[in-house]
Amino acid sequence: METTNNTPPFIPQIRLYQDWLRDQRGLAFDSYDELWRWSTTELDAFWHSVWDYFEIESPTPPTVALARNTMPGAEWFPGVQLNYARQALRHVQAAHAAGLPAIVSRNEKGQHRELDWPELRRQVAALALHLKAQGVQPGDRVAAYLPNIPEAMVALLATVSIGAVWSICAPDMGTNAVLDRFRQIEPTVLIGVDGITYGGRDHDRMGVLSELRAALPSVQHAILVPNLAADAALAGWSDWAADVAATGPAVDAFVPEWMPFDHPLWIVYSSGTTGLPKPIVHGHGGMVLVALQLKVLHNDIGCSYEANSFGERYHWYSSTGWVMWNAQASGLLSGTTCVIYDGNPGGSKDRPDWGTLWRFAAETGVTFFGAGAAFFANCMKSGLDLAACGDLSRVRALGTTGSPLSPEVQAWGTAQFERIGTPGIWWNNISGGTDFCGAFIGGHREMPQVPGEMQCRMLGAAVESWNAQGEPVKDEVGELVCVQPIPSMPLYLWNDTNGERYLSSYFDMYPPGHGRRPGGGDTGPEAGAVWRHGDWLKIDGASGGCTIYGRSDATINRHGLRMGTSEIYSAVEALPEVLDSMVVDLEYLGRESYMPLFVVLREGAVLDEATRQRLNGAVRTALSPRFVPDDIFQVPEIPRTLSGKKQELPIKKLLLGQPIDKVVNKDAMANPGCLDWYVAFANQRAAKAAAQG
């Protein structure tokens, strides 16, 4: 097997799994397509094999994997008990004996820390016992306002080890955006950071913490994590260092509690185009299974203390506001060293530096380097030379997600690695979502690579591309649907008592039973409907490779973070001069995200520089700097349907080049005359793009 420099001759993890299937199950497949078809038609056998292959521990071993195949409402591994934290902490002794750390971290100020496995376990136990002493019970919510630092992973494991439910927001989010999320789940405990450093500046968050606690009456206990100042303190908040300081027999004897397979693990948030962010509840069992299936079999990230992948160091740059933070933390489930960075990957405004993460990876011996597609695009545009970033010879794989990676950027990265002595670097391009905290399509270590394409549909993910008639198609762009359940699909949405919001979010586009028979075809309506994800997908009929063409709905996908347009409208339309607004995200087929904001202003108001600054500031303060629009335009009207809904998706399609008569039914509009402005605007954009070549 080809190796480069001092990269060990890893046998691909998916090959090891297939060897196990052959030896232990008597199953051999001549192609990946055959293996994939087995995994998506014999669902019980496949997911049971994942359980057995990874030797997941339970006092009540499974007798069946999929007891009821319905969507939603699939019943997985009935009667089984496990715990996400227990799966992570089972590696303490072996990993430590091999001299390998659990977490390696650094921030913008160069502060470097390493947490070994026994210390990770001790802090988790100490905090878990502290939470129990405060009366935290299984099912209680623990909400965190923390950056990507080791304390966040410790708090996650401690919370879920006692059956409490974890939820986190990134400290770059404003008070209102955080409250829109945490108010819905009524947390019992709030864990917050005193401040963060980002882009070369310190940002105090003490005021935000006070606002959050005042607005969350359900919080009975609060813990302050010092990050900017070691002596940071808030009245009525306990000190993190004291809360994790305990040692002794009780800490030594602590073990995570057994929980039912579908016990709530965490709540993450995915925004639609209307209403509050959706609080999505995932379960312990589903997340353990899917995290191992994704990270090990498809991302080819091995256990750090096993001979085949010895010294594996896994880095995926993410804020805690992106589901890739959850994916990074899942490295602990398989005994993999997690390498994390807190700060701006591009330096500061005054001193842009896209080599920051690469130098960090070189100095810490990262073997798998992941980031959002936009990060790699920015590295290319900046003219970055990886040869100047240190010894990157241990990097054997690059991971991307968040938005499509363009062929040009992938070719640039491949050429960069070839110049530093790593020819044919493997790009593990994946696409999934916060909604099920996994991936539908992604990588395969042994398959050919086509720049701009993802190599395959994931094992166990019965993904198809459907045309407008709801028929599966190849070699043309269609709706991405998943026609069979996956264990990590949401248990439910928090406070969605009758399940209507869950159904309308994923299952209301196609009739129940349509396309639901394993292997193809319809079945009875009792099987439920297919999952419609909201992405445009093309599947190559010959190779099985997949290309994502952006969102098929109006959700904003900004640098890998999804935000509902309603949240932007709430921020913008709170300004007295704004009567109406509309925003669209034109990220499509690897193009960099371009997000224009259209505003209708009160009579006499003008869109001058001061107004632009107020609009940008409103978005920056209420949501995050990531969602500040690229351009702002004053318009006479916002196009609306007869029922008053903003026509975001038709305008998005228009600006992506589709003719107006193909994207909107004027008879269904309340104000069709306003479309002339948008057609002229689209024509101007097209002419400008053509002139630029």
C-alpha positions as CSV (number, residue, x, y, z in Angstrom):
1,M,0.0,0.0,0.0
2,E,1.3,3.4,-0.9
3,T,2.6,5.6,2.0
4,T,4.0,9.1,2.1
5,N,6.8,10.3,4.3
6,N,6.2,9.1,7.9
7,T,2.5,8.3,7.5
8,P,1.8,4.8,8.8
9,P,0.5,2.2,6.3
10,F,-3.1,2.3,7.5
11,I,-5.4,-0.4,6.2
12,P,-8.6,1.5,5.4
13,Q,-11.1,1.2,8.2
14,I,-13.9,0.2,5.7
15,R,-11.7,-2.6,4.4
16,L,-11.2,-3.9,8.0
17,Y,-15.0,-3.8,8.4
18,Q,-15.6,-5.7,5.2
19,D,-13.0,-8.3,6.2
20,W,-14.9,-8.7,9.5
21,L,-18.2,-9.1,7.6
22,R,-16.6,-11.9,5.5
23,D,-15.0,-13.7,8.4
24,Q,-17.8,-13.2,11.0
25,R,-21.0,-13.1,8.9
26,G,-20.0,-14.9,5.7
27,L,-20.8,-11.8,3.6
28,A,-18.6,-10.8,0.7
29,F,-19.4,-8.1,-1.9
30,D,-17.8,-7.6,-5.3
31,S,-18.4,-3.8,-5.3
32,Y,-19.2,-0.9,-2.9
33,D,-22.5,-0.6,-4.7
34,E,-23.4,-4.2,-3.7
35,L,-22.3,-3.5,-0.1
36,W,-24.4,-0.3,0.0
37,R,-27.5,-2.0,-1.4
38,W,-27.2,-4.7,1.3
39,S,-26.8,-2.0,4.0
40,T,-29.9,-0.2,2.9
41,T,-32.2,-3.2,2.2
42,E,-31.1,-5.4,5.1
43,L,-31.3,-2.6,7.6
44,D,-31.5,-4.9,10.7
45,A,-28.5,-6.9,9.6
46,F,-26.4,-3.9,8.8
47,W,-27.0,-1.9,11.9
48,H,-26.7,-5.0,14.1
49,S,-23.3,-5.6,12.4
50,V,-22.2,-2.1,13.3
51,W,-23.1,-2.7,16.9
52,D,-21.2,-6.0,17.0
53,Y,-18.2,-4.7,15.0
54,F,-17.5,-1.9,17.4
55,E,-18.3,-4.1,20.4
56,I,-20.7,-1.6,21.9
57,E,-21.3,-2.5,25.6
58,S,-24.7,-3.1,27.1
59,P,-26.0,-5.0,30.1
60,T,-29.0,-5.9,27.8
61,P,-27.5,-7.0,24.5
62,P,-29.7,-6.5,21.4
63,T,-31.8,-9.2,19.9
64,V,-33.1,-7.1,17.0
65,A,-31.8,-3.8,15.5
66,L,-34.8,-2.4,13.7
67,A,-38.0,-3.6,15.3
68,R,-40.4,-1.2,13.5
69,N,-39.6,0.4,10.1
70,T,-41.7,3.6,10.1
71,M,-40.7,7.2,9.3
72,P,-40.8,8.9,11.7
73,G,-41.1,6.6,14.7
74,A,-38.7,3.8,13.8
75,E,-38.0,1.6,16.7
76,W,-34.3,0.8,17.1
77,F,-32.7,-1.7,19.5
78,P,-35.6,-2.2,21.9
79,G,-34.6,-3.1,25.4
80,V,-31.0,-2.1,24.9
81,Q,-29.1,0.1,27.4
82,L,-25.9,2.1,26.9
83,N,-24.4,5.5,27.5
84,Y,-22.6,7.8,25.1
85,A,-20.1,8.9,27.9
86,R,-19.5,5.3,28.8
87,Q,-18.5,4.5,25.2
88,A,-16.0,7.3,25.3
89,L,-14.5,6.6,28.7
90,R,-14.0,2.8,28.0
91,H,-10.8,3.8,26.3
92,V,-9.1,5.5,29.2
93,Q,-6.8,2.7,30.4
94,A,-5.6,1.5,26.9
95,A,-5.1,5.0,25.5
96,H,-3.2,6.2,28.5
97,A,-1.1,3.1,28.6
98,A,-0.1,3.9,25.0
99,G,0.9,7.4,26.1
100,L,-1.7,9.2,24.0
101,P,-3.8,12.2,25.1
102,A,-7.5,12.6,24.8
103,I,-7.7,16.2,23.9
104,V,-5.1,18.6,22.5
105,S,-6.2,22.2,22.3
106,R,-4.9,25.7,21.4
107,N,-6.4,29.2,21.1
108,E,-5.5,32.4,19.3
109,K,-3.2,33.5,22.1
110,G,-1.1,30.3,21.6
111,Q,-2.2,28.8,24.9
112,H,-1.7,25.1,24.5
113,R,-3.2,22.4,26.7
114,E,-3.3,18.6,26.6
115,L,-5.8,16.6,28.6
116,D,-4.9,13.0,29.2
117,W,-7.5,10.3,29.4
118,P,-7.4,9.7,33.2
119,E,-7.7,13.4,33.8
120,L,-10.6,13.6,31.3
121,R,-12.3,10.8,33.2
122,R,-11.7,12.4,36.6
123,Q,-13.0,15.8,35.5
124,V,-16.1,14.2,33.9
125,A,-16.8,12.2,37.1
126,A,-16.2,15.2,39.4
127,L,-18.6,17.4,37.4
128,A,-21.2,14.7,37.0
129,L,-21.2,14.2,40.8
130,H,-21.4,18.0,41.3
131,L,-24.4,18.2,39.0
132,K,-26.1,15.3,40.8
133,A,-25.5,17.1,44.1
134,Q,-27.4,20.1,42.7
135,G,-30.4,17.9,42.1
136,V,-29.9,17.3,38.3
137,Q,-32.0,14.3,37.2
138,P,-32.1,12.3,34.0
139,G,-34.0,14.3,31.4
140,D,-33.1,17.7,32.9
141,R,-31.4,20.0,30.4
142,V,-27.9,21.4,30.9
143,A,-27.4,24.4,28.6
144,A,-23.9,25.6,27.7
145,Y,-22.6,28.9,26.3
146,L,-19.1,27.8,25.6
147,P,-16.4,28.0,22.9
148,N,-14.4,25.1,21.4
149,I,-12.3,24.4,24.5
150,P,-11.7,21.1,26.5
151,E,-14.2,22.3,29.2
152,A,-17.0,22.0,26.6
153,M,-16.2,18.3,26.0
154,V,-15.9,17.6,29.7
155,A,-19.3,19.2,30.3
156,L,-20.9,17.3,27.5
157,L,-19.7,13.9,28.8
158,A,-20.5,14.8,32.5
159,T,-24.0,15.9,31.5
160,V,-24.9,12.8,29.5
161,S,-23.2,10.4,31.9
162,I,-26.0,11.0,34.4
163,G,-28.8,11.0,31.8
164,A,-29.2,14.8,31.7
165,V,-29.7,16.4,28.2
166,W,-27.0,18.5,26.7
167,S,-27.4,21.7,24.6
168,I,-24.8,24.2,23.5
169,C,-24.6,27.6,21.8
170,A,-21.5,29.3,20.6
171,P,-20.4,32.6,22.3
172,D,-20.4,34.4,19.0
173,M,-24.2,34.3,19.1
174,G,-26.1,37.2,20.5
175,T,-28.4,37.1,23.5
176,N,-31.6,37.0,21.5
177,A,-30.4,34.1,19.3
178,V,-29.3,32.1,22.3
179,L,-32.6,32.8,24.1
180,D,-34.6,31.7,21.1
181,R,-33.0,28.3,21.6
182,F,-32.6,27.9,25.3
183,R,-36.0,29.3,26.3
184,Q,-37.6,26.5,24.4
185,I,-35.9,23.8,26.4
186,E,-36.0,25.3,29.9
187,P,-32.6,24.3,31.2
188,T,-32.0,23.5,34.8
189,V,-28.3,24.3,34.6
190,L,-26.4,27.0,32.7
191,I,-22.7,26.8,32.0
192,G,-21.1,29.9,30.5
193,V,-17.8,31.4,29.6
194,D,-16.6,34.8,30.8
195,G,-15.4,35.8,27.3
196,I,-13.6,34.7,24.1
197,T,-10.8,35.8,21.9
198,Y,-11.6,35.9,18.2
199,G,-9.9,37.8,15.4
200,G,-7.2,39.2,17.6
201,R,-9.6,40.8,20.1
202,D,-11.0,39.8,23.4
203,H,-14.8,39.8,23.6
204,D,-16.3,40.0,27.1
205,R,-19.4,37.8,27.6
206,M,-20.2,38.5,31.3
207,G,-23.0,40.8,30.4
208,V,-24.5,38.3,28.1
209,L,-24.4,35.6,30.9
210,S,-26.2,37.9,33.3
211,E,-28.9,38.5,30.6
212,L,-29.2,34.8,29.8
213,R,-29.7,33.9,33.5
214,A,-32.2,36.6,34.1
215,A,-34.2,35.5,31.1
216,L,-34.1,31.8,31.9
217,P,-36.1,31.3,35.1
218,S,-35.8,27.5,34.9
219,V,-32.1,27.8,35.7
220,Q,-31.5,26.6,39.2
221,H,-27.7,26.4,39.1
222,A,-25.0,28.3,37.0
223,I,-21.4,27.6,36.5
224,L,-18.8,30.1,35.2
225,V,-15.9,28.9,33.1
226,P,-13.0,31.4,33.2
227,N,-11.4,31.8,29.7
228,L,-10.2,35.4,29.5
229,A,-9.4,35.9,33.1
230,A,-8.4,33.2,35.6
231,D,-10.1,35.1,38.5
232,A,-13.4,35.8,36.6
233,A,-16.4,35.6,39.0
234,L,-20.1,36.3,38.9
235,A,-22.4,36.6,41.9
236,G,-24.5,33.5,42.3
237,W,-22.4,31.5,39.8
238,S,-20.2,28.6,41.0
239,D,-16.6,28.3,39.8
240,W,-15.8,25.7,37.2
241,A,-12.3,24.9,38.6
242,A,-13.8,24.1,42.0
243,D,-16.6,22.0,40.5
244,V,-14.2,19.7,38.7
245,A,-11.5,19.6,41.4
246,A,-12.9,16.7,43.4
247,T,-10.8,13.5,43.9
248,G,-11.3,10.5,46.1
249,P,-13.3,7.3,46.3
250,A,-16.5,8.7,45.0
251,V,-14.8,10.1,41.9
252,D,-12.8,7.0,41.3
253,A,-15.9,4.8,41.6
254,F,-18.0,6.8,39.3
255,V,-19.3,5.2,36.1
256,P,-21.8,6.6,33.6
257,E,-25.3,5.4,34.2
258,W,-27.0,2.9,31.8
259,M,-29.7,4.6,29.7
260,P,-32.3,3.2,27.3
261,F,-31.1,3.2,23.6
262,D,-33.5,6.1,22.8
263,H,-32.9,8.2,26.0
264,P,-32.4,11.9,25.0
265,L,-28.7,12.7,24.6
266,W,-28.6,16.3,23.3
267,I,-30.7,19.0,21.7
268,V,-29.3,20.7,18.6
269,Y,-30.9,23.4,16.6
270,S,-31.7,23.6,12.9
271,S,-33.6,26.6,11.6
272,G,-36.4,26.5,9.0
273,T,-37.6,29.5,7.1
274,T,-40.3,30.4,9.6
275,G,-40.7,30.4,13.4
276,L,-38.2,29.7,16.1
277,P,-35.2,27.4,15.6
278,K,-36.2,23.7,15.7
279,P,-34.9,22.0,18.9
280,I,-33.9,18.6,17.7
281,V,-33.6,15.7,20.1
282,H,-31.2,12.9,19.4
283,G,-30.7,9.7,21.4
284,H,-27.7,8.0,23.0
285,G,-27.9,4.8,21.0
286,G,-28.5,6.4,17.6
287,M,-25.7,8.9,18.0
288,V,-23.1,6.3,19.1
289,L,-23.9,4.0,16.2
290,V,-24.0,6.7,13.5
291,A,-20.9,8.5,14.8
292,L,-18.9,5.3,14.6
293,Q,-20.3,4.4,11.2
294,L,-19.5,7.9,9.8
295,K,-16.2,8.7,11.6
296,V,-14.6,5.3,11.4
297,L,-15.9,3.5,8.3
298,H,-16.3,6.5,6.0
299,N,-14.0,9.2,7.4
300,D,-11.4,6.5,8.0
301,I,-10.5,7.9,11.4
302,G,-9.1,5.1,13.6
303,C,-8.5,4.4,17.2
304,S,-5.3,6.2,18.3
305,Y,-3.9,3.3,20.3
306,E,-4.6,0.5,17.8
307,A,-1.6,-0.6,15.8
308,N,-3.2,0.0,12.4
309,S,-4.0,3.6,13.2
310,F,-1.5,4.3,16.0
311,G,-1.1,8.0,16.8
312,E,-4.2,9.1,15.0
313,R,-5.0,12.7,15.6
314,Y,-8.3,14.1,14.5
315,H,-9.0,17.7,13.9
316,W,-12.1,19.3,12.4
317,Y,-12.2,23.1,12.8
318,S,-15.6,24.1,14.1
319,S,-17.3,26.5,16.5
320,T,-19.6,25.0,19.1
321,G,-22.5,26.4,17.1
322,W,-22.0,23.9,14.2
323,V,-22.8,20.2,14.3
324,M,-19.2,19.5,13.4
325,W,-18.3,20.2,17.0
326,N,-20.5,17.2,17.9
327,A,-18.7,15.3,15.2
328,Q,-15.3,16.4,16.6
329,A,-16.3,15.3,20.1
330,S,-17.3,11.9,18.8
331,G,-13.7,11.1,18.2
332,L,-13.6,10.2,21.8
333,L,-16.1,7.3,21.2
334,S,-13.4,5.3,19.4
335,G,-10.4,6.3,21.5
336,T,-9.2,8.9,19.1
337,T,-7.1,11.9,20.2
338,C,-9.2,15.1,19.4
339,V,-7.2,18.2,18.3
340,I,-9.2,21.4,18.7
341,Y,-8.6,25.1,18.0
342,D,-10.5,28.0,19.4
343,G,-10.3,31.2,17.4
344,N,-10.4,32.7,14.0
345,P,-8.9,30.3,11.4
346,G,-8.1,33.3,9.1
347,G,-6.3,35.5,11.6
348,S,-7.6,39.1,12.2
349,K,-8.9,41.8,9.9
350,D,-5.7,43.8,10.3
351,R,-3.5,40.7,9.8
352,P,-5.2,38.0,7.8
353,D,-3.5,34.7,8.1
354,W,-5.0,31.5,6.6
355,G,-1.9,29.5,7.6
356,T,-3.0,29.5,11.3
357,L,-4.7,26.1,11.4
358,W,-2.1,24.5,9.1
359,R,0.7,25.5,11.4
360,F,-1.3,24.2,14.4
361,A,-1.8,20.9,12.6
362,A,1.9,20.7,11.7
363,E,2.9,21.4,15.3
364,T,0.5,18.9,16.9
365,G,0.9,16.1,14.4
366,V,-2.7,16.1,13.0
367,T,-3.4,13.1,10.7
368,F,-6.9,14.0,9.7
369,F,-7.6,17.7,8.9
370,G,-11.2,18.8,8.5
371,A,-12.8,22.2,8.0
372,G,-15.7,23.8,6.1
373,A,-15.4,24.1,2.4
374,A,-15.2,27.9,2.7
375,F,-12.0,27.6,4.7
376,F,-10.2,25.8,1.9
377,A,-11.5,28.3,-0.6
378,N,-10.2,31.2,1.5
379,C,-6.8,29.5,1.8
380,M,-6.6,29.2,-2.0
381,K,-7.7,32.8,-2.6
382,S,-5.2,34.1,-0.1
383,G,-2.4,32.6,-2.1
384,L,-1.4,30.4,0.9
385,D,1.7,28.2,0.4
386,L,1.4,25.1,2.6
387,A,5.1,24.5,2.3
388,A,5.6,27.5,4.6
389,C,3.4,26.1,7.3
390,G,5.6,23.5,8.8
391,D,5.8,19.7,8.6
392,L,2.4,18.5,7.4
393,S,3.6,15.1,6.3
394,R,1.5,13.3,8.9
395,V,-1.7,14.7,7.3
396,R,-3.1,11.8,5.3
397,A,-6.7,13.0,4.8
398,L,-8.7,16.2,4.3
399,G,-12.3,16.5,5.3
400,T,-14.8,19.1,4.1
401,T,-18.5,19.8,4.5
402,G,-20.8,22.7,5.2
403,S,-21.2,23.6,1.5
404,P,-20.1,22.1,-1.8
405,L,-16.3,22.1,-2.4
406,S,-15.5,23.4,-5.9
407,P,-13.3,21.3,-8.2
408,E,-10.9,24.3,-8.4
409,V,-10.3,24.4,-4.6
410,Q,-9.9,20.6,-4.4
411,A,-7.4,20.7,-7.3
412,W,-5.5,23.5,-5.5
413,G,-5.3,21.6,-2.3
414,T,-4.2,18.4,-4.0
415,A,-1.4,20.3,-5.8
416,Q,-0.3,21.9,-2.6
417,F,0.1,18.5,-0.9
418,E,1.8,17.1,-3.8
419,R,4.4,19.8,-3.6
420,I,5.1,19.0,0.1
421,G,5.5,15.3,-0.6
422,T,2.0,13.8,-0.3
423,P,0.8,13.0,-3.8
424,G,-2.9,12.1,-4.2
425,I,-4.1,13.4,-0.8
426,W,-7.5,11.9,0.0
427,W,-10.3,14.4,0.2
428,N,-13.2,13.1,2.3
429,N,-16.0,15.4,1.2
430,I,-19.2,14.7,3.1
431,S,-22.7,16.2,3.2
432,G,-25.3,15.6,6.0
433,G,-26.9,17.8,8.5
434,T,-27.6,19.0,12.0
435,D,-31.0,17.4,11.7
436,F,-29.7,13.8,12.1
437,C,-26.2,14.7,13.2
438,G,-24.6,12.5,10.5
439,A,-23.9,12.3,6.8
440,F,-25.9,11.0,3.9
441,I,-23.1,11.0,1.4
442,G,-19.4,11.1,1.8
443,G,-16.1,9.4,1.4
444,H,-14.6,5.9,0.8
445,R,-10.9,5.5,1.3
446,E,-10.6,3.0,-1.6
447,M,-12.7,4.6,-4.3
448,P,-11.5,7.0,-7.1
449,Q,-11.8,10.7,-6.5
450,V,-13.4,13.2,-8.8
451,P,-12.8,16.8,-7.8
452,G,-16.1,18.5,-6.7
453,E,-17.8,15.2,-6.2
454,M,-18.5,13.1,-3.1
455,Q,-17.5,9.5,-3.6
456,C,-20.5,7.5,-2.4
457,R,-23.8,7.3,-0.5
458,M,-23.1,6.3,3.1
459,L,-23.6,2.7,4.3
460,G,-27.1,2.5,5.9
461,A,-28.2,5.7,4.2
462,A,-30.9,4.9,1.6
463,V,-30.4,8.2,-0.3
464,E,-31.9,8.9,-3.7
465,S,-32.4,11.9,-5.9
466,W,-36.0,12.4,-6.9
467,N,-37.4,14.4,-9.8
468,A,-40.5,16.6,-9.7
469,Q,-42.7,13.5,-10.1
470,G,-41.2,11.8,-7.0
471,E,-39.2,9.3,-9.1
472,P,-35.6,8.3,-8.4
473,V,-33.2,9.5,-11.1
474,K,-29.5,9.3,-12.0
475,D,-27.4,11.8,-13.8
476,E,-29.8,14.7,-13.2
477,V,-30.4,17.1,-10.3
478,G,-33.2,16.2,-8.0
479,E,-34.4,16.4,-4.4
480,L,-32.2,14.6,-1.9
481,V,-34.4,12.1,0.0
482,C,-33.7,9.3,2.4
483,V,-36.2,6.5,1.9
484,Q,-35.3,4.4,4.9
485,P,-34.7,5.3,8.6
486,I,-31.3,5.9,10.1
487,P,-30.8,5.4,13.9
488,S,-29.8,9.1,14.5
489,M,-32.9,10.6,12.9
490,P,-34.5,12.8,15.6
491,L,-36.4,11.2,18.4
492,Y,-38.7,14.2,18.3
493,L,-38.6,18.0,18.4
494,W,-38.7,19.5,21.9
495,N,-42.2,20.6,22.9
496,D,-43.6,19.4,19.5
497,T,-46.4,17.6,21.4
498,N,-48.3,16.2,18.4
499,G,-45.3,15.8,16.1
500,E,-46.7,18.2,13.5
501,R,-43.6,20.4,13.3
502,Y,-41.4,17.3,12.9
503,L,-43.6,15.9,10.1
504,S,-43.8,19.3,8.3
505,S,-40.0,19.7,8.6
506,Y,-39.0,16.5,6.9
507,F,-41.9,14.2,5.9
508,D,-44.7,16.3,4.3
509,M,-43.5,16.6,0.7
510,Y,-44.3,13.1,-0.5
511,P,-47.3,10.8,0.3
512,P,-46.8,8.2,3.0
513,G,-45.7,4.8,1.6
514,H,-44.4,6.3,-1.6
515,G,-40.9,4.9,-2.3
516,R,-40.6,3.3,1.1
517,R,-40.1,-0.3,0.2
518,P,-36.5,-1.4,0.9
519,G,-34.8,-1.8,-2.4
520,G,-37.4,0.3,-4.2
521,G,-41.1,0.7,-4.7
522,D,-44.1,1.7,-2.7
523,T,-45.6,0.2,0.4
524,G,-48.6,1.0,2.7
525,P,-49.1,4.4,4.2
526,E,-48.5,3.0,7.6
527,A,-44.7,3.0,6.7
528,G,-44.8,6.8,6.7
529,A,-43.1,9.1,4.2
530,V,-39.5,9.5,3.0
531,W,-37.2,12.1,4.6
532,R,-36.8,15.1,2.4
533,H,-33.6,16.9,3.3
534,G,-33.8,20.2,1.4
535,D,-30.7,19.7,-0.8
536,W,-30.3,19.4,-4.6
537,L,-28.4,16.2,-5.4
538,K,-27.1,14.5,-8.5
539,I,-26.0,10.9,-8.5
540,D,-23.6,9.7,-11.2
541,G,-25.2,6.6,-12.7
542,A,-21.9,5.0,-13.6
543,S,-19.7,5.7,-10.5
544,G,-22.3,6.4,-7.8
545,G,-20.5,9.6,-7.0
546,C,-22.7,12.5,-5.7
547,T,-22.7,16.2,-6.2
548,I,-24.6,18.6,-3.9
549,Y,-26.0,21.7,-5.7
550,G,-26.9,23.8,-2.6
551,R,-30.2,24.1,-0.7
552,S,-33.5,23.3,-2.4
553,D,-35.3,25.4,0.2
554,A,-34.8,28.9,1.4
555,T,-32.7,28.1,4.5
556,I,-29.5,30.1,4.8
557,N,-26.3,27.9,4.7
558,R,-23.6,30.3,5.7
559,H,-20.1,28.8,6.0
560,G,-21.6,25.5,7.1
561,L,-24.0,27.1,9.6
562,R,-27.7,27.0,8.9
563,M,-30.0,29.8,10.0
564,G,-33.7,30.3,9.4
565,T,-34.5,33.5,7.4
566,S,-37.1,34.3,10.1
567,E,-34.3,35.0,12.6
568,I,-32.7,37.5,10.2
569,Y,-36.0,39.2,9.7
570,S,-36.6,39.5,13.4
571,A,-33.3,41.3,13.8
572,V,-33.6,43.6,10.7
573,E,-37.3,44.4,11.0
574,A,-36.9,45.5,14.6
575,L,-35.3,48.7,13.2
576,P,-38.0,51.4,12.9
577,E,-37.0,52.4,9.4
578,V,-37.5,48.9,8.0
579,L,-41.0,48.0,6.8
580,D,-40.2,44.6,5.2
581,S,-37.2,42.5,4.2
582,M,-36.1,39.4,2.4
583,V,-32.8,37.5,2.3
584,V,-31.6,34.7,0.0
585,D,-28.4,32.7,0.0
586,L,-27.0,32.0,-3.5
587,E,-24.5,29.4,-2.4
588,Y,-24.7,26.8,-5.2
589,L,-22.4,24.1,-6.7
590,G,-19.3,25.2,-4.9
591,R,-19.7,28.9,-5.5
592,E,-18.9,31.0,-2.4
593,S,-22.0,32.0,-0.4
594,Y,-23.4,35.3,-1.6
595,M,-26.2,36.6,0.6
596,P,-28.1,39.8,-0.5
597,L,-30.6,41.5,1.8
598,F,-33.5,43.3,0.2
599,V,-35.3,46.0,2.4
600,V,-38.4,48.1,2.1
601,L,-37.9,51.3,4.0
602,R,-40.3,53.8,5.5
603,E,-41.2,56.8,3.4
604,G,-38.4,59.3,3.5
605,A,-35.8,56.8,4.7
606,V,-32.8,56.1,2.4
607,L,-30.3,53.3,2.3
608,D,-27.3,55.4,3.1
609,E,-24.1,54.2,4.8
610,A,-25.5,54.8,8.3
611,T,-28.6,52.7,7.6
612,R,-26.4,49.9,6.2
613,Q,-24.3,49.9,9.3
614,R,-27.4,49.8,11.5
615,L,-28.8,46.8,9.5
616,N,-25.5,45.0,9.6
617,G,-25.1,45.7,13.3
618,A,-28.6,44.4,14.0
619,V,-27.7,41.1,12.4
620,R,-24.3,40.9,14.0
621,T,-25.7,41.6,17.5
622,A,-28.8,39.5,17.4
623,L,-27.4,36.5,15.5
624,S,-23.7,36.3,14.6
625,P,-21.2,38.2,12.4
626,R,-21.4,35.1,10.1
627,F,-24.9,36.1,8.9
628,V,-24.1,39.8,8.0
629,P,-25.3,40.2,4.4
630,D,-22.9,40.6,1.5
631,D,-25.0,43.4,0.0
632,I,-28.1,45.4,0.9
633,F,-30.6,46.7,-1.7
634,Q,-33.5,49.0,-1.2
635,V,-36.6,47.7,-3.1
636,P,-40.1,48.9,-3.6
637,E,-41.7,45.7,-2.4
638,I,-41.0,42.2,-1.2
639,P,-42.8,39.6,-3.4
640,R,-45.4,37.7,-1.5
641,T,-47.9,34.9,-2.1
642,L,-51.6,35.4,-1.8
643,S,-51.4,34.0,1.7
644,G,-48.7,36.6,2.6
645,K,-45.6,34.4,2.5
646,K,-42.3,35.9,1.3
647,Q,-41.2,34.4,-2.1
648,E,-37.7,33.5,-1.1
649,L,-37.2,30.4,-3.0
650,P,-38.5,31.7,-6.4
651,I,-36.2,34.8,-6.1
652,K,-33.3,32.6,-5.2
653,K,-33.9,30.5,-8.3
654,L,-34.3,33.6,-10.4
655,L,-31.0,35.0,-9.2
656,L,-29.3,31.6,-10.0
657,G,-30.3,32.0,-13.6
658,Q,-33.7,30.4,-14.0
659,P,-36.4,32.2,-16.1
660,I,-39.1,34.0,-14.0
661,D,-42.0,32.1,-15.6
662,K,-40.4,28.8,-14.5
663,V,-40.0,29.7,-10.9
664,V,-43.1,31.6,-9.9
665,N,-46.8,31.5,-10.5
666,K,-47.8,35.2,-10.8
667,D,-51.5,34.2,-10.3
668,A,-50.6,33.0,-6.8
669,M,-48.9,36.3,-5.9
670,A,-50.3,39.2,-4.0
671,N,-48.1,41.7,-5.8
672,P,-46.8,40.3,-9.1
673,G,-45.9,43.7,-10.4
674,C,-42.9,43.9,-8.0
675,L,-41.2,41.1,-9.9
676,D,-40.0,43.5,-12.6
677,W,-37.4,45.0,-10.2
678,Y,-36.0,41.5,-9.4
679,V,-35.9,40.4,-13.0
680,A,-33.9,43.5,-13.9
681,F,-31.6,42.9,-10.9
682,A,-31.1,39.3,-12.0
683,N,-30.3,40.4,-15.6
684,Q,-27.7,43.0,-14.3
685,R,-26.0,40.3,-12.2
686,A,-25.9,37.9,-15.2
687,A,-24.5,40.5,-17.5
688,K,-21.8,41.4,-15.0
689,A,-20.9,37.8,-14.5
690,A,-20.6,37.3,-18.2
691,A,-18.4,40.3,-18.6
692,Q,-16.1,39.0,-15.9
693,G,-15.8,35.7,-17.8
